[in-house]
Amino acid sequence: MSLFIGDLAKEKLLASFLDAKYIELQLKFERIHELKLKKKGVDLVYKHKGKRFYIDEKAQLYYPNVILPTFTFELSYLKKGIEKEGWLLDENKITTHYFLVIGIYTVHPTDFEQGFTNAKIISVNRNKLLAFLDSIGLSLPKLKTYNQELRNQRECPQKVAINELFIKTQGCLFYSKQLEEEPINLQLRIEFLIKSGIGKVIYPTKKIG
């Protein structure tokens, strides 16, 4: 099967691989299939010490067999020409954590069906992320303002520097105007997320904390 199979097929194949890794890490999880919960930003429910955590898996499936230094957090996109709020800004989501799945390596370079050999999973606490962004001046209203300013521009670079972040070491805004959905994202560097205490590598590692 080609790498260009449908998104849903790719996600199902990756989900099976990830489930095996969660079991290896002894995570008590339930994979969610109910559409109502999935629309609220829940792919997994993780139970730990009597608490329930709602996890949204975000995988770099379009970039297999490479490790990118950044991850994009969606601010907005277009659907049939109508602007929709991205998952980072959507306050109707009940997500407590994002699992960023990067460095996804496949058995065969052009065939997802042959399976995966490795991936790196980084857990990001949503509340910590939003609180940190707010502390440096990137509150949700400010991000929405930046988003609308970009939408109103006819011409702008794909990477847009902002005063609150150092573009080379922390992040920037990322406007993919060449794509059909024209998504606008907050692009953050993985190393920056980890050093700031917002992100934590949970695989490959046997320590969960």
FENHUCOR-V559181 format. One record per backbone hydrogen bond with DSSP energy under -0.5 kcal/mol. NH is the residue of the N-H (numbers start at 1). CO is the residue of the C=O. If there is no record, write none. Layout:
NH,CO
NH,CO
//
This chain:
5,2
10,6
11,7
12,8
13,9
14,10
15,11
16,12
17,13
18,14
19,15
20,16
21,17
22,18
23,19
24,20
25,21
26,23
27,22
29,27
30,45
32,43
38,34
39,35
40,36
40,37
41,38
42,37
43,41
43,55
44,55
45,30
46,44
46,53
47,28
48,51
51,48
53,46
55,44
55,53
56,97
57,55
58,99
59,57
60,101
61,59
63,60
65,104
66,63
68,66
71,188
73,186
74,72
75,184
76,184
77,84
78,181
79,82
82,79
84,77
86,75
88,74
89,74
89,86
90,86
91,89
93,90
94,40
95,40
96,54
97,54
98,124
99,56
100,98
100,122
101,58
101,99
102,100
102,120
105,103
105,118
107,115
108,111
111,108
112,1
114,111
115,112
117,105
118,105
120,102
121,203
122,100
122,120
123,200
124,98
125,198
126,96
126,124
127,96
129,125
130,126
131,127
132,128
133,129
134,130
135,131
136,132
136,133
137,134
138,133
139,137
143,139
144,140
145,141
146,142
147,143
148,144
149,145
150,146
151,147
152,148
153,150
160,158
160,173
161,159
165,162
167,165
169,166
170,166
171,166
172,187
173,160
174,185
175,158
176,174
176,183
177,175
179,176
182,179
184,76
185,174
186,73
187,172
187,185
188,71
188,186
189,170
190,69
193,189
194,190
195,191
196,192
197,194
198,193
199,193
200,123
202,121
203,121
205,202
208,206
//
